[in-house]
């Protein structure tokens, strides 16, 4: 079995022009402090970072987020299976870094897997093309978003990079209470920042007015892609539209660091006509963020489905029942 350490893994990744941030060793280190532990396997021309999560009685679940990488996945799977069995995995979930149209009906890369399984990461997103200058991006935005970006600038909103994860977490708590969704502990966001910021792959941007924090975003980048992972705002000065200027400045940061695509990361998993017909009436789940994200001039996309390989059918059935009661796997 060709297991490699994190340094060997990072060296192996250098041959690929596009690697998703969730397959980096830095992400594996983030998750290792919050109930997961990473293992990395390379075989022939393919490889994967696998996250394992402990279950009672020595069992585990296995998860490959946005992988594998490389070409010959059929040669890789026996190595992955061997590791999963060694770790007593009940099942393996794979979410490939592919769009829906890149996966066939019975894709040979996933022979032996159960298809169409629920994903941990959101399937549908909006990506913004960063080609051209910022004025070009503004032109592609919906009129109201373009107006709000310029309004924030006129209303003296200032957006600057920050290292103050504590202030960001305070904004997250306010957002959680207002919009009724869960957030991570402060140490989680701190760990993400600490793992990626020193290498320039993470920026925390805080929007302020007269020195008072109003909103913040944490954006990660890898190769030519950037992802808007976390965002928050408080209830102060919302008429100044700080969140719109924040996104515009985050796009400029991504462009300045060599990115050609900015992924707004997560909207309701519905087709475009349903999204457009219902977003004004709905605010549950990701509907509220769709109302915000739809106006930035991006393209609606849907990722490939998740695939699962089941190693212990009886425990898998019990796990699904447990999962249904508690509301899903936390990524």
C-alpha positions in Angstrom: 0.0 0.0 0.0 1.5 3.3 -1.1 0.8 5.6 1.9 2.7 8.9 1.9 3.2 11.6 4.5 2.1 15.1 4.1 5.4 16.4 2.6 5.4 13.6 0.0 1.8 14.3 -0.7 2.4 18.0 -1.4 5.3 17.1 -3.6 3.1 14.7 -5.5 0.4 17.3 -6.0 2.8 19.7 -7.8 2.3 17.7 -11.0 -1.3 18.8 -11.2 -2.3 22.2 -12.5 -5.6 22.1 -10.6 -5.9 20.7 -7.1 -9.0 21.4 -5.0 -8.2 23.0 -1.6 -9.9 20.1 0.2 -7.3 17.7 -1.1 -4.4 19.6 0.3 -2.4 18.5 3.3 -3.3 21.8 5.0 -7.0 20.9 4.8 -6.2 17.5 6.3 -4.4 19.2 9.2 -7.4 21.5 9.7 -9.8 18.5 9.9 -7.5 16.5 12.2 -8.3 18.8 15.1 -12.0 18.3 14.7 -12.8 14.6 14.7 -11.2 13.5 11.5 -7.7 12.2 10.6 -6.1 12.2 7.2 -4.4 9.4 5.3 -2.9 9.8 1.8 -2.5 7.1 -0.8 -0.6 7.3 -4.1 -0.6 4.4 -6.6 0.4 4.4 -10.2 -0.8 7.8 -11.7 -3.6 8.4 -9.1 -3.8 9.5 -5.5 -6.2 10.6 -2.8 -6.3 12.2 0.6 -8.8 10.3 2.6 -10.4 11.7 5.8 -11.4 9.1 8.4 -13.8 9.8 11.3 -13.9 7.5 14.3 -17.1 5.7 15.2 -17.8 3.7 18.4 -16.2 0.2 18.9 -13.2 1.0 16.7 -15.1 1.5 13.4 -14.8 4.6 11.2 -16.2 6.3 8.1 -14.0 7.3 5.2 -14.4 10.4 3.0 -12.6 11.7 -0.1 -13.6 15.3 -0.6 -13.0 16.6 -4.1 -10.8 13.7 -5.2 -9.1 11.5 -6.3 -6.5 13.1 -8.4 -4.8 11.7 -11.5 -5.8 9.4 -14.3 -5.9 5.7 -13.4 -8.5 5.6 -10.6 -9.2 1.9 -11.2 -5.7 1.0 -10.1 -6.1 3.3 -7.0 -9.3 1.8 -5.6 -7.8 -1.5 -4.4 -5.2 0.5 -2.4 -8.0 2.7 -1.0 -10.1 -0.3 -0.2 -7.2 -1.9 1.7 -6.6 1.2 3.8 -10.4 1.5 4.5 -10.6 -2.1 5.7 -7.5 -1.6 7.8 -9.2 1.5 9.4 -12.4 -0.6 9.8 -14.4 1.8 7.7 -18.1 1.1 7.5 -18.2 2.8 4.1 -16.3 5.2 1.9 -17.9 8.4 0.5 -16.3 10.0 -2.6 -17.1 13.5 -3.9 -15.1 14.0 -7.0 -13.8 17.4 -8.2 -16.0 17.2 -11.3 -19.0 19.0 -12.7 -22.2 17.0 -13.3 -21.7 17.0 -17.1 -18.3 15.4 -16.7 -19.7 12.2 -15.2 -21.3 9.5 -17.3 -24.5 7.5 -16.5 -22.5 4.5 -15.4 -19.0 6.0 -15.1 -16.3 3.3 -15.2 -14.2 5.3 -12.8 -16.8 4.4 -10.1 -17.4 0.7 -10.9 -18.4 -1.0 -7.7 -19.7 2.2 -6.1 -23.3 3.1 -5.2 -24.1 6.3 -7.1 -26.4 9.3 -6.4 -25.7 9.5 -2.7 -26.1 12.6 -0.6 -23.2 14.9 -0.6 -21.4 16.6 2.4 -20.3 19.6 0.3 -23.1 21.6 -1.4 -23.6 20.4 -5.0 -24.8 23.6 -6.6 -22.8 26.8 -6.7 -22.1 29.9 -8.7 -18.7 30.6 -10.1 -17.5 34.0 -11.3 -15.1 34.3 -14.2 -12.3 36.7 -13.2 -11.2 37.4 -16.8 -10.6 41.1 -17.5 -10.5 44.0 -15.1 -12.7 44.6 -12.1 -14.9 47.1 -14.1 -15.7 44.2 -16.4 -16.9 42.1 -13.4 -19.1 45.0 -12.3 -20.6 45.2 -15.8 -21.6 41.6 -15.5 -23.3 42.0 -12.1 -27.0 42.6 -11.8 -27.7 46.3 -11.6 -28.7 46.3 -7.9 -25.4 44.5 -7.0 -23.3 46.9 -9.0 -25.1 49.8 -7.4 -24.6 48.3 -3.9 -20.8 47.8 -4.5 -20.5 51.5 -5.5 -22.8 52.6 -2.7 -20.6 50.9 -0.1 -17.6 52.7 -1.5 -19.4 56.1 -1.4 -20.7 55.4 2.2 -17.1 55.1 3.4 -17.0 51.4 4.0 -13.4 50.3 4.1 -12.3 46.7 3.4 -8.9 45.5 4.6 -7.1 42.2 5.3 -7.2 41.3 9.0 -5.7 38.7 11.3 -8.4 39.1 13.9 -10.2 35.8 13.7 -11.8 36.6 17.1 -13.6 39.6 15.6 -14.7 37.5 12.6 -16.1 34.8 14.9 -18.1 37.5 16.7 -19.6 38.5 13.4 -20.3 34.8 12.7 -22.2 34.4 16.0 -24.4 37.4 15.2 -25.1 36.0 11.7 -25.9 32.6 13.2 -28.5 34.1 15.6 -30.0 36.3 13.0 -30.2 33.8 10.2 -30.7 30.7 12.3 -27.8 28.5 11.1 -25.0 26.8 13.0 -21.4 28.0 12.9 -18.0 26.5 13.9 -16.2 27.3 17.1 -13.7 30.1 16.9 -10.7 27.7 17.1 -12.0 26.1 13.8 -11.7 29.4 11.9 -8.4 30.1 13.6 -7.1 26.7 12.4 -8.2 27.3 8.8 -6.5 30.7 8.9 -3.3 29.4 10.5 -2.9 26.6 8.0 -3.5 28.6 4.9 -2.7 32.3 5.5 1.1 31.9 6.0 1.4 30.5 2.5 -0.9 33.3 1.1 -3.7 30.9 0.3 -6.2 32.5 2.7 -7.4 36.0 3.3 -9.7 37.3 6.0 -11.3 40.6 4.9 -13.1 42.8 7.3 -15.4 45.6 6.2 -15.5 48.5 8.7 -17.1 51.9 9.0 -15.3 54.5 11.2 -13.3 51.6 12.6 -16.3 49.4 13.6 -16.4 45.9 12.1 -19.5 45.4 10.0 -18.9 42.2 8.0 -16.2 39.7 7.1 -15.3 37.0 4.6 -12.7 34.2 4.7 -11.6 33.1 1.3 -9.2 30.2 0.3 -7.4 29.8 -2.9 -5.5 26.9 -4.6 -3.9 27.1 -8.0 -6.2 29.2 -10.2 -9.4 28.9 -8.1 -10.7 30.7 -5.0 -13.6 29.8 -2.8 -15.7 31.9 -0.6 -16.0 29.5 2.3 -17.2 31.7 5.3 -18.9 35.0 5.6 -20.6 37.0 8.3 -22.1 40.3 9.2 -23.5 42.1 12.3 -26.6 44.2 12.4 -24.8 47.6 12.3 -24.9 50.0 9.3 -26.4 47.4 7.0 -27.7 50.2 4.8 -24.1 50.8 3.8 -24.1 47.4 2.0 -20.7 46.2 3.3 -21.2 42.6 2.2 -21.3 43.6 -1.5 -18.0 45.5 -1.4 -16.5 42.6 0.6 -17.2 40.1 -2.3 -15.8 42.6 -4.8 -12.6 43.0 -2.9 -12.3 39.3 -2.3 -12.5 38.8 -6.1 -9.8 41.4 -6.6 -7.6 39.5 -4.0 -8.2 36.2 -5.9 -7.3 37.8 -9.2 -4.2 39.4 -7.8 -3.1 36.0 -6.6 -3.4 34.3 -10.0 -7.0 33.0 -9.8 -9.3 32.9 -12.8 -12.3 31.6 -11.0 -14.1 32.7 -7.8 -16.5 30.0 -6.4 -19.3 31.4 -4.3 -19.6 27.9 -2.8 -23.1 26.8 -2.0 -26.7 27.6 -3.0 -29.9 25.5 -3.0 -29.7 22.3 -5.1 -32.5 23.3 -7.5 -32.5 24.0 -11.2 -32.3 27.6 -12.4 -35.9 28.1 -13.1 -36.9 26.9 -9.6 -34.3 29.1 -8.1 -35.4 32.2 -9.9 -39.1 31.5 -9.3 -38.8 30.9 -5.6 -35.9 32.9 -4.2 -38.0 35.9 -3.3 -40.4 33.9 -1.2 -38.0 31.5 0.5 -35.4 32.1 3.2 -34.9 28.6 4.6 -31.6 26.7 4.2 -29.4 28.3 1.5 -32.2 30.3 -0.1 -31.2 33.5 1.6 -27.6 33.2 0.4 -28.8 32.5 -3.2 -30.6 35.8 -3.2 -27.3 37.4 -2.4 -25.0 35.3 -4.6 -27.1 35.3 -7.7 -26.3 39.0 -8.5 -22.5 38.8 -8.9 -22.5 37.9 -12.6 -21.5 34.2 -12.2 -22.5 31.0 -13.8 -24.7 28.4 -12.1 -23.0 25.0 -11.9 -23.7 21.7 -10.3 -21.0 19.3 -9.1 -20.9 15.5 -9.7 -22.9 13.3 -7.3 -21.4 11.5 -4.4 -20.4 7.8 -4.6 -20.2 5.3 -1.8 -18.6 1.9 -1.4 -20.1 -0.1 1.5 -17.8 -2.4 3.5 -20.2 -3.3 6.3 -23.8 -3.3 5.1 -25.4 -4.0 8.5 -23.5 -1.1 10.2 -24.1 1.1 7.2 -27.8 0.7 7.6 -27.6 1.5 11.4 -25.4 4.5 10.6 -28.0 5.8 8.1 -30.7 5.6 10.7 -28.5 7.5 13.2 -27.6 10.1 10.6 -31.2 10.7 9.7 -32.0 11.5 13.4 -29.1 14.0 13.8 -29.3 15.7 10.4 -26.3 14.5 8.4 -22.5 14.3 8.4 -20.6 17.5 9.3 -17.9 18.2 6.8 
